[in-house]
Amino acid sequence: MKISVIGMGCVGLVTAGCFAESGNDVICVDNDREKIAGFKKNVVPIYERLLDEIVKRNRAAGRLHFTTELAEGVGKASVIFIAVETPSAEDGSADISAVLDVSGKIAELMDGYRVIVTKSTVPMGTYKKVSEMMASRTKYPFDYVSNPEFIRTGSAVVDFMAPDYVVIGGDNSKAMKIVEQLYRPFVREKNRIIFMDPASAELTKYAVNSMLAVRLSFMNEMSALCEKVGADIELVRTAMSSDVRIGSTFLSAGIGYGGSCLVKDAQALTHIGDSLGCSMTIVKSVHNANLCQQNRLTQRILDYFADKAKITLAVWGLAFKPQTSDIREAPAIFCIKKFLEAGIKVRAYDPQAMYAAKKLLGNRIETSQKSYEILKGADGLVIFTDWQEFRNPDFELIAQNLNKAVIFDGRNLYEPSYVRAKGIEYHCIGRPTTKY
């Protein structure tokens, strides 16, 4: 099938790459000329596991094409996926101006029937706005399908090619069947394609991400309570996850969640509810709970050091989660800014996110390509991201390099008694100083 994908962010590029991998001819469109020029030279600016090789393989096979010309994407494809950004506006609502802008231009360029598929996360009712606006700009027929993405940053390719489920929302069975056919290669063993109306599809995306944010925030609040009463959040989590009614996913306490999805979507759902007089009271509290969790560890670190102007902290991890270079809403960035405001110097290491962090923070932080190098002469180590390489480090070398052997762990990577047996003072999330 010939398809086009508009918007070469993570969602758009993964969508395009995976559809090309299953044999489709895919045209990738973006108005960023520098980005498209890079793709044509096999430079993939997004770090996402397996994505680089998929892009290069399908470009070489002639199934993946990159252009800045929207007319090319519209003219050569029968199915057009819209995957442009929908960032948060100042009031927390989702800014769908890019979706509407692209949709209008598609309508003006159409020369026949097209299936228009929205991958971007959009509020309920967007399908009406897009459909009405397109109908006013073209004489040709089209059908609109809502197909929200549920891929996780860091495992997006795997999630796309082996999905738990696929949501297809529309009001035309022919168009929905066309989109279904594209997903068939990924659901051959278990058919988990769920058909629904477009409004339900749009809401499902917000509901899923907000539920995940709720689970994480609940566990983070439990971790704070654990610290007050001397309980161990890891033992509590183990018991909770054994309950089939609860399950084990998204129950790990930590410094808080980040990224472009959970934060943005919870705020957008809150705004939608308020605008309709239907307050999302639980979701509304999630954002505040997340900020409290980030502040909790940050303040503990700030209180630990007296003369902050003389302190240098080593930081492991800048991305909001492992297997990505994404620092959007990353707890590390939030906390580092607080450290810098207090006069603390910061040295940082991350396997993939240092370029993005330096671009954001400039010379306010030091970086190194070696994780242990930043420890030399630092007054403590703070861990913000649970990259695999941080999970079993050389604790003796850590202790030797630090001015004071102290670790503040925002991801509960280690067993407290083991680290302390290595002569290192260890502060983590929701765990007591002794193991019961």
ChimeraX attribute file (.defattr): number of C-alpha atoms within 10 A of each C-alpha:
attribute: neighborCount
match mode: 1-to-1
recipient: residues
	/A:1	14
	/A:2	17
	/A:3	22
	/A:4	30
	/A:5	31
	/A:6	28
	/A:7	26
	/A:8	25
	/A:9	16
	/A:10	22
	/A:11	25
	/A:12	24
	/A:13	22
	/A:14	26
	/A:15	26
	/A:16	30
	/A:17	27
	/A:18	23
	/A:19	25
	/A:20	26
	/A:21	20
	/A:22	16
	/A:23	16
	/A:24	19
	/A:25	21
	/A:26	30
	/A:27	24
	/A:28	27
	/A:29	27
	/A:30	22
	/A:31	14
	/A:32	12
	/A:33	12
	/A:34	10
	/A:35	19
	/A:36	21
	/A:37	14
	/A:38	13
	/A:39	20
	/A:40	14
	/A:41	10
	/A:42	16
	/A:43	14
	/A:44	18
	/A:45	13
	/A:46	16
	/A:47	17
	/A:48	21
	/A:49	16
	/A:50	14
	/A:51	21
	/A:52	17
	/A:53	13
	/A:54	19
	/A:55	25
	/A:56	19
	/A:57	17
	/A:58	23
	/A:59	19
	/A:60	12
	/A:61	13
	/A:62	12
	/A:63	21
	/A:64	24
	/A:65	21
	/A:66	22
	/A:67	21
	/A:68	19
	/A:69	13
	/A:70	20
	/A:71	15
	/A:72	16
	/A:73	28
	/A:74	26
	/A:75	15
	/A:76	15
	/A:77	19
	/A:78	18
	/A:79	25
	/A:80	24
	/A:81	25
	/A:82	26
	/A:83	28
	/A:84	24
	/A:85	22
	/A:86	20
	/A:87	20
	/A:88	17
	/A:89	13
	/A:90	8
	/A:91	10
	/A:92	18
	/A:93	22
	/A:94	22
	/A:95	19
	/A:96	19
	/A:97	13
	/A:98	17
	/A:99	23
	/A:100	18
	/A:101	12
	/A:102	18
	/A:103	23
	/A:104	20
	/A:105	16
	/A:106	22
	/A:107	25
	/A:108	17
	/A:109	17
	/A:110	19
	/A:111	14
	/A:112	14
	/A:113	13
	/A:114	21
	/A:115	21
	/A:116	24
	/A:117	25
	/A:118	28
	/A:119	25
	/A:120	24
	/A:121	28
	/A:122	26
	/A:123	23
	/A:124	18
	/A:125	13
	/A:126	19
	/A:127	21
	/A:128	13
	/A:129	13
	/A:130	20
	/A:131	18
	/A:132	12
	/A:133	16
	/A:134	23
	/A:135	16
	/A:136	11
	/A:137	16
	/A:138	18
	/A:139	14
	/A:140	14
	/A:141	14
	/A:142	19
	/A:143	18
	/A:144	23
	/A:145	26
	/A:146	30
	/A:147	25
	/A:148	24
	/A:149	22
	/A:150	22
	/A:151	19
	/A:152	13
	/A:153	23
	/A:154	18
	/A:155	16
	/A:156	25
	/A:157	24
	/A:158	16
	/A:159	18
	/A:160	22
	/A:161	19
	/A:162	16
	/A:163	20
	/A:164	14
	/A:165	17
	/A:166	21
	/A:167	23
	/A:168	25
	/A:169	27
	/A:170	22
	/A:171	15
	/A:172	12
	/A:173	13
	/A:174	12
	/A:175	21
	/A:176	22
	/A:177	13
	/A:178	14
	/A:179	20
	/A:180	18
	/A:181	11
	/A:182	16
	/A:183	20
	/A:184	15
	/A:185	15
	/A:186	21
	/A:187	17
	/A:188	10
	/A:189	9
	/A:190	12
	/A:191	14
	/A:192	15
	/A:193	16
	/A:194	12
	/A:195	19
	/A:196	16
	/A:197	15
	/A:198	24
	/A:199	17
	/A:200	18
	/A:201	24
	/A:202	27
	/A:203	17
	/A:204	16
	/A:205	22
	/A:206	24
	/A:207	17
	/A:208	15
	/A:209	18
	/A:210	26
	/A:211	17
	/A:212	17
	/A:213	25
	/A:214	24
	/A:215	17
	/A:216	23
	/A:217	29
	/A:218	17
	/A:219	21
	/A:220	27
	/A:221	17
	/A:222	19
	/A:223	25
	/A:224	19
	/A:225	15
	/A:226	19
	/A:227	17
	/A:228	12
	/A:229	10
	/A:230	13
	/A:231	20
	/A:232	21
	/A:233	25
	/A:234	19
	/A:235	11
	/A:236	15
	/A:237	18
	/A:238	14
	/A:239	12
	/A:240	15
	/A:241	15
	/A:242	11
	/A:243	10
	/A:244	8
	/A:245	8
	/A:246	11
	/A:247	14
	/A:248	15
	/A:249	10
	/A:250	15
	/A:251	23
	/A:252	21
	/A:253	26
	/A:254	27
	/A:255	29
	/A:256	27
	/A:257	24
	/A:258	23
	/A:259	17
	/A:260	17
	/A:261	22
	/A:262	22
	/A:263	21
	/A:264	24
	/A:265	28
	/A:266	29
	/A:267	25
	/A:268	26
	/A:269	26
	/A:270	24
	/A:271	21
	/A:272	19
	/A:273	15
	/A:274	14
	/A:275	11
	/A:276	8
	/A:277	9
	/A:278	11
	/A:279	15
	/A:280	16
	/A:281	11
	/A:282	13
	/A:283	21
	/A:284	20
	/A:285	15
	/A:286	24
	/A:287	20
	/A:288	11
	/A:289	19
	/A:290	25
	/A:291	16
	/A:292	18
	/A:293	23
	/A:294	21
	/A:295	18
	/A:296	15
	/A:297	22
	/A:298	23
	/A:299	13
	/A:300	12
	/A:301	18
	/A:302	15
	/A:303	10
	/A:304	10
	/A:305	14
	/A:306	9
	/A:307	11
	/A:308	16
	/A:309	12
	/A:310	11
	/A:311	17
	/A:312	22
	/A:313	22
	/A:314	27
	/A:315	27
	/A:316	25
	/A:317	28
	/A:318	30
	/A:319	30
	/A:320	26
	/A:321	22
	/A:322	22
	/A:323	21
	/A:324	21
	/A:325	24
	/A:326	26
	/A:327	22
	/A:328	19
	/A:329	18
	/A:330	22
	/A:331	29
	/A:332	30
	/A:333	21
	/A:334	16
	/A:335	19
	/A:336	24
	/A:337	16
	/A:338	16
	/A:339	21
	/A:340	15
	/A:341	10
	/A:342	13
	/A:343	15
	/A:344	19
	/A:345	21
	/A:346	21
	/A:347	21
	/A:348	28
	/A:349	24
	/A:350	23
	/A:351	20
	/A:352	20
	/A:353	20
	/A:354	22
	/A:355	14
	/A:356	16
	/A:357	23
	/A:358	15
	/A:359	9
	/A:360	12
	/A:361	14
	/A:362	11
	/A:363	9
	/A:364	13
	/A:365	15
	/A:366	17
	/A:367	20
	/A:368	14
	/A:369	13
	/A:370	12
	/A:371	19
	/A:372	17
	/A:373	17
	/A:374	24
	/A:375	26
	/A:376	16
	/A:377	16
	/A:378	22
	/A:379	20
	/A:380	25
	/A:381	25
	/A:382	25
	/A:383	24
	/A:384	28
	/A:385	26
	/A:386	21
	/A:387	19
	/A:388	11
	/A:389	9
	/A:390	15
	/A:391	11
	/A:392	9
	/A:393	12
	/A:394	11
	/A:395	17
	/A:396	13
	/A:397	12
	/A:398	22
	/A:399	21
	/A:400	13
	/A:401	19
	/A:402	22
	/A:403	15
	/A:404	16
	/A:405	21
	/A:406	21
	/A:407	24
	/A:408	21
	/A:409	22
	/A:410	24
	/A:411	19
	/A:412	23
	/A:413	18
	/A:414	15
	/A:415	13
	/A:416	19
	/A:417	14
	/A:418	13
	/A:419	17
	/A:420	18
	/A:421	10
	/A:422	14
	/A:423	13
	/A:424	19
	/A:425	17
	/A:426	19
	/A:427	22
	/A:428	24
	/A:429	25
	/A:430	25
	/A:431	22
	/A:432	19
	/A:433	17
	/A:434	10
	/A:435	11
	/A:436	7
